[in-house]
Amino acid sequence: MVHRRFRLVAALAVLGVGAGLLSACGAAEPRNLLASIRSGYVVLGTKYDQPGLGLRDPVDNDLVGFDPTVSRFVVNHIAQKLGVPAPRIKWRETPSAQREALISYGEVDMIAATYSISASRVKKIDFAGPYLINYQGLLVRGADSPVKSLTDLDNPERMLCSVTGSTPAQNVKRELPDVQLQEYDSYSSCVEALRNDRVDALTTDEVILAGYAHFFPKSDLRVLSMTYPRDTCSPKGDFIPAGRPFSTERYGIGMAKGQPDSVAAVNEALRAMLAPRAGKPSVWEEALRNAIGNEMVDAMIARAAAPDSKFGFLPMPGDLSFLDSKATPCPEGMAP
């Protein structure tokens, strides 16, 4: 285990170099997931550089993390339902900026890669899921951190790290104008800066942060929830009440448009993964615990169960009604 962890740490230092070399220049036609499973060979997209979510071992090229585990379960479950052998899997790295192109040009059958379902994306591809509900959070150094809550960052002596151009960091800066931003080109660089006391916190999706915290247990990194400290307005003029999470992301599995049977089959597989098991967690919860740790998962469950909680825990695959939710306009006199 020690040697494997060392290899994975080394991989984090070099991954990202190849991301810019990828191009969507494959087949002209999108792939069909069900047809590929029947053929015995599938191409699955995921991240290669996110501990807990999707990380490639540089020695044996094995993919570890929650997203690859979900993908394996889905294709094997569908194969069983179709009465065919489990397919051979080829993994494909899918950087965020290239995901829609890789699907549309037939480079992958499906992508599970911290892929948030959004109204703009469903115009280009179809989604199964969601298979994970996620929120923006803060990663801090643990008990010794001067940052105990979000408002502790509202201080010109505090340094918040995020990736260059990151929307999560800008969200915080808008609410806490005194916080200082330090931007790097990767979350791995931010984590190293945090571990070496060069910054006070890192912000992005909670589950990504929890993956890093679980990957570096001796660093005592901890994830803090983030809610709006006061009523405010978004830049678009939407009202945001105090206590609401900074963002709600629902991860889905992306596929080419026009394949409703594939979407339905993936959703059925996700529901099977989420199904309770006698005396032990569901396959889904077990995979999440292995990915980000029991402490984080227990905290997520307790948070969702708290009275009047605005946080959720269990996703509902196939329910995309959240895409139709309407925002509340800001009251007159409250400026964005």
C-alpha positions as CSV (number, residue, x, y, z in Angstrom):
1,M,0.0,0.0,0.0
2,V,2.9,2.4,0.8
3,H,4.5,1.7,-2.5
4,R,1.2,2.2,-4.3
5,R,0.6,5.5,-2.5
6,F,4.1,6.7,-3.4
7,R,3.5,5.9,-7.1
8,L,0.2,7.8,-7.0
9,V,1.8,10.8,-5.3
10,A,4.4,10.8,-8.1
11,A,1.7,10.7,-10.7
12,L,0.1,13.8,-9.3
13,A,3.3,15.7,-10.0
14,V,3.4,14.9,-13.7
15,L,-0.3,14.6,-14.6
16,G,-1.8,17.5,-16.4
17,V,1.2,17.8,-18.8
18,G,-0.6,15.4,-21.2
19,A,-4.0,17.0,-20.8
20,G,-3.2,19.7,-23.3
21,L,-2.0,17.2,-25.8
22,L,-5.4,15.5,-26.0
23,S,-7.6,16.2,-29.0
24,A,-11.0,15.0,-30.0
25,C,-10.1,13.6,-33.4
26,G,-11.6,10.1,-33.2
27,A,-14.6,8.6,-35.0
28,A,-17.1,10.9,-36.7
29,E,-20.0,9.2,-35.0
30,P,-20.7,8.9,-31.3
31,R,-20.4,5.6,-29.6
32,N,-23.4,3.7,-28.3
33,L,-23.0,2.4,-24.8
34,L,-25.3,-0.6,-25.0
35,A,-23.9,-1.7,-28.4
36,S,-20.4,-1.4,-27.0
37,I,-21.3,-3.5,-23.9
38,R,-22.8,-6.2,-26.2
39,S,-19.6,-6.1,-28.3
40,G,-17.5,-6.8,-25.1
41,Y,-15.4,-3.6,-25.3
42,V,-16.2,-0.1,-23.8
43,V,-14.2,3.1,-23.6
44,L,-14.9,5.0,-20.3
45,G,-13.8,8.5,-19.6
46,T,-12.7,9.7,-16.2
47,K,-10.1,12.0,-14.5
48,Y,-6.6,10.8,-13.9
49,D,-5.4,13.3,-11.4
50,Q,-7.9,13.6,-8.6
51,P,-7.3,11.5,-5.5
52,G,-10.5,9.9,-4.2
53,L,-12.4,10.6,-7.4
54,G,-10.2,9.4,-10.3
55,L,-6.5,8.7,-10.2
56,R,-4.3,6.6,-12.5
57,D,-1.5,4.5,-11.1
58,P,1.5,5.3,-13.3
59,V,2.9,1.7,-13.0
60,D,0.0,-0.6,-13.8
61,N,-2.3,2.1,-15.3
62,D,-5.1,1.0,-13.0
63,L,-7.8,3.6,-12.3
64,V,-8.8,4.1,-8.7
65,G,-11.4,6.3,-7.1
66,F,-15.1,6.8,-6.8
67,D,-15.8,7.7,-10.4
68,P,-14.1,4.7,-11.9
69,T,-15.8,2.5,-9.3
70,V,-19.2,3.8,-10.3
71,S,-18.3,3.3,-14.0
72,R,-17.2,-0.3,-13.5
73,F,-20.4,-1.1,-11.5
74,V,-22.6,0.5,-14.2
75,V,-21.2,-1.4,-17.2
76,N,-20.9,-4.7,-15.4
77,H,-24.5,-4.4,-14.1
78,I,-25.8,-3.6,-17.6
79,A,-23.9,-6.5,-19.1
80,Q,-25.4,-8.8,-16.5
81,K,-28.9,-7.5,-17.4
82,L,-28.2,-8.0,-21.1
83,G,-27.0,-11.5,-20.4
84,V,-23.5,-10.9,-21.8
85,P,-20.0,-11.1,-20.2
86,A,-18.6,-8.1,-18.5
87,P,-16.9,-6.0,-21.1
88,R,-13.2,-5.2,-21.4
89,I,-12.7,-1.6,-20.3
90,K,-10.4,0.9,-21.9
91,W,-9.9,4.1,-19.9
92,R,-9.6,7.5,-21.5
93,E,-8.5,10.7,-19.6
94,T,-11.2,13.3,-20.0
95,P,-10.1,16.9,-19.1
96,S,-13.0,19.1,-18.2
97,A,-12.7,21.4,-21.2
98,Q,-12.8,18.4,-23.6
99,R,-15.6,16.2,-22.2
100,E,-18.4,17.2,-24.6
101,A,-16.1,16.9,-27.7
102,L,-14.8,13.5,-26.6
103,I,-18.4,12.2,-26.4
104,S,-19.6,13.8,-29.6
105,Y,-16.6,12.6,-31.7
106,G,-16.9,9.0,-30.5
107,E,-13.8,8.9,-28.3
108,V,-15.7,7.5,-25.3
109,D,-18.9,5.6,-24.6
110,M,-19.6,7.5,-21.4
111,I,-17.9,9.9,-18.9
112,A,-18.0,9.9,-15.1
113,A,-15.5,12.5,-14.2
114,T,-16.8,15.0,-11.6
115,Y,-19.2,16.0,-14.4
116,S,-21.8,18.4,-13.1
117,I,-25.2,18.3,-14.8
118,S,-26.1,21.7,-16.1
119,A,-28.7,23.3,-18.4
120,S,-26.1,24.3,-20.8
121,R,-24.5,20.9,-21.0
122,V,-27.7,19.0,-21.6
123,K,-28.1,20.9,-24.8
124,K,-25.0,19.1,-26.1
125,I,-25.1,15.7,-24.5
126,D,-27.4,13.5,-22.4
127,F,-26.9,12.7,-18.7
128,A,-27.7,9.7,-16.5
129,G,-27.8,10.4,-12.8
130,P,-27.1,12.3,-10.7
131,Y,-25.0,9.8,-8.8
132,L,-23.6,12.3,-6.3
133,I,-24.8,15.5,-4.7
134,N,-21.9,17.9,-4.0
135,Y,-21.3,21.3,-2.5
136,Q,-18.5,23.9,-2.5
137,G,-16.3,23.6,0.5
138,L,-13.1,24.7,2.2
139,L,-10.0,22.6,2.8
140,V,-8.0,23.7,5.8
141,R,-5.0,22.4,7.8
142,G,-7.1,20.9,10.6
143,A,-7.1,21.7,14.3
144,D,-4.2,24.2,14.0
145,S,-5.8,26.2,11.2
146,P,-6.7,29.8,11.9
147,V,-9.7,29.2,9.6
148,K,-12.5,27.6,11.6
149,S,-15.4,28.8,9.4
150,L,-15.9,30.7,6.1
151,T,-16.0,34.2,7.8
152,D,-12.5,33.7,9.2
153,L,-11.2,34.2,5.7
154,D,-12.6,37.8,5.6
155,N,-9.2,39.1,6.7
156,P,-6.4,40.6,4.5
157,E,-3.9,38.3,6.3
158,R,-5.7,35.2,5.1
159,M,-4.8,33.5,1.8
160,L,-7.3,31.5,-0.2
161,C,-6.0,29.2,-2.9
162,S,-7.8,28.0,-6.0
163,V,-7.2,27.2,-9.6
164,T,-6.7,30.1,-12.0
165,G,-10.0,31.4,-13.2
166,S,-11.9,29.3,-10.7
167,T,-15.6,30.2,-10.2
168,P,-15.6,28.9,-6.6
169,A,-12.8,31.3,-5.6
170,Q,-14.5,34.2,-7.2
171,N,-17.7,33.3,-5.3
172,V,-15.8,33.6,-2.0
173,K,-14.1,36.8,-3.0
174,R,-17.4,38.4,-3.9
175,E,-18.8,37.7,-0.4
176,L,-15.5,38.2,1.5
177,P,-13.8,41.1,-0.2
178,D,-10.8,41.2,2.2
179,V,-9.7,37.7,1.5
180,Q,-6.5,37.4,-0.6
181,L,-6.5,35.0,-3.5
182,Q,-3.6,32.9,-4.6
183,E,-4.2,31.1,-7.9
184,Y,-2.3,28.0,-9.2
185,D,-2.7,26.0,-12.3
186,S,-3.9,22.8,-10.5
187,Y,-5.6,21.8,-7.3
188,S,-2.6,19.6,-6.5
189,S,-0.4,22.7,-6.3
190,C,-2.9,24.3,-4.0
191,V,-2.9,21.3,-1.7
192,E,0.9,21.4,-1.5
193,A,0.8,25.1,-0.7
194,L,-1.8,24.4,2.0
195,R,0.3,21.6,3.5
196,N,3.4,23.8,3.5
197,D,1.6,26.8,5.2
198,R,1.8,29.1,2.2
199,V,-2.0,29.4,2.1
200,D,-4.8,29.1,4.7
201,A,-7.5,27.4,2.7
202,L,-8.4,25.9,-0.7
203,T,-11.9,26.0,-2.2
204,T,-13.7,23.8,-4.7
205,D,-16.2,20.9,-4.7
206,E,-16.2,19.3,-1.3
207,V,-15.8,15.7,-2.6
208,I,-12.6,16.8,-4.5
209,L,-11.3,18.3,-1.3
210,A,-12.2,15.3,0.8
211,G,-10.3,13.1,-1.7
212,Y,-7.1,15.0,-1.1
213,A,-7.7,15.0,2.7
214,H,-8.2,11.2,2.6
215,F,-5.1,10.8,0.4
216,F,-2.8,12.7,2.8
217,P,-4.1,11.6,6.2
218,K,-0.9,12.6,8.1
219,S,-1.4,16.2,7.0
220,D,-4.7,16.4,9.1
221,L,-6.5,18.3,6.3
222,R,-10.1,18.9,7.0
223,V,-13.1,19.9,4.9
224,L,-15.4,22.7,6.1
225,S,-18.9,23.3,4.9
226,M,-19.7,26.7,3.3
227,T,-23.0,28.6,3.5
228,Y,-23.8,32.2,2.7
229,P,-23.3,34.3,5.9
230,R,-26.0,36.8,5.0
231,D,-28.7,37.4,2.4
232,T,-27.2,38.4,-0.9
233,C,-27.7,38.6,-4.6
234,S,-25.8,36.7,-7.3
235,P,-24.2,38.6,-10.2
236,K,-27.3,37.5,-12.3
237,G,-29.6,39.2,-9.9
238,D,-30.9,36.0,-8.1
239,F,-31.7,36.2,-4.4
240,I,-29.5,34.0,-2.2
241,P,-30.7,33.6,1.4
242,A,-28.4,33.3,4.3
243,G,-27.6,29.7,5.2
244,R,-27.8,28.4,1.6
245,P,-24.8,26.3,0.4
246,F,-22.4,28.2,-1.8
247,S,-23.1,25.9,-4.7
248,T,-24.9,22.6,-5.4
249,E,-23.3,20.4,-7.9
250,R,-24.9,17.1,-9.1
251,Y,-22.5,14.8,-10.8
252,G,-23.8,12.8,-13.7
253,I,-22.7,10.3,-16.4
254,G,-22.4,11.9,-19.8
255,M,-23.3,10.1,-23.1
256,A,-24.1,11.1,-26.6
257,K,-27.5,12.5,-27.3
258,G,-30.3,10.4,-28.8
259,Q,-29.6,7.1,-26.9
260,P,-32.5,7.0,-24.3
261,D,-32.1,3.2,-23.8
262,S,-28.5,3.7,-22.7
263,V,-29.5,6.6,-20.3
264,A,-32.3,4.4,-18.9
265,A,-30.0,1.4,-18.4
266,V,-27.3,3.6,-16.6
267,N,-30.0,5.1,-14.3
268,E,-31.2,1.6,-13.4
269,A,-27.7,0.5,-12.7
270,L,-27.1,3.6,-10.4
271,R,-30.3,2.8,-8.5
272,A,-29.1,-0.7,-8.0
273,M,-25.8,0.6,-6.7
274,L,-27.7,2.8,-4.3
275,A,-30.0,0.1,-3.1
276,P,-29.8,-0.7,0.7
277,R,-28.2,-4.0,1.7
278,A,-29.0,-5.9,4.8
279,G,-26.6,-5.1,7.6
280,K,-24.2,-3.0,5.6
281,P,-24.0,0.1,3.5
282,S,-25.1,0.1,-0.1
283,V,-22.5,-0.6,-2.8
284,W,-22.6,3.2,-3.6
285,E,-22.0,4.3,0.0
286,E,-19.3,1.7,0.5
287,A,-17.5,3.1,-2.6
288,L,-17.8,6.6,-1.3
289,R,-16.4,5.7,2.1
290,N,-13.4,4.0,0.4
291,A,-12.9,7.1,-1.7
292,I,-13.1,10.0,0.8
293,G,-13.1,8.3,4.2
294,N,-15.7,7.4,6.9
295,E,-15.4,10.7,8.8
296,M,-16.4,12.8,5.7
297,V,-19.3,10.5,4.7
298,D,-20.6,10.4,8.3
299,A,-20.5,14.2,8.4
300,M,-22.3,14.5,5.1
301,I,-25.1,12.1,6.4
302,A,-25.4,14.0,9.7
303,R,-25.5,17.4,7.9
304,A,-28.3,16.3,5.6
305,A,-30.3,14.8,8.5
306,A,-30.2,18.0,10.6
307,P,-33.4,19.9,11.1
308,D,-34.2,22.4,8.3
309,S,-31.0,21.3,6.5
310,K,-30.4,22.8,3.0
311,F,-28.0,20.0,2.2
312,G,-28.8,16.6,0.7
313,F,-26.9,13.3,0.6
314,L,-28.6,10.6,-1.4
315,P,-28.9,11.3,-5.1
316,M,-32.0,10.3,-7.2
317,P,-30.8,8.9,-10.6
318,G,-33.1,9.9,-13.4
319,D,-34.5,13.0,-11.7
320,L,-33.3,16.1,-13.5
321,S,-36.1,18.3,-12.3
322,F,-33.6,20.6,-10.6
323,L,-32.7,21.9,-14.1
324,D,-36.1,23.5,-14.3
325,S,-36.0,25.2,-10.9
326,K,-36.6,29.0,-11.0
327,A,-34.5,31.5,-9.2
328,T,-36.0,34.1,-6.9
329,P,-35.3,37.7,-8.1
330,C,-33.4,39.9,-5.7
331,P,-35.7,42.3,-3.7
332,E,-35.8,45.8,-4.9
333,G,-32.9,47.8,-3.5
334,M,-30.6,44.9,-2.9
335,A,-27.9,45.2,-5.5
336,P,-26.1,42.2,-7.0
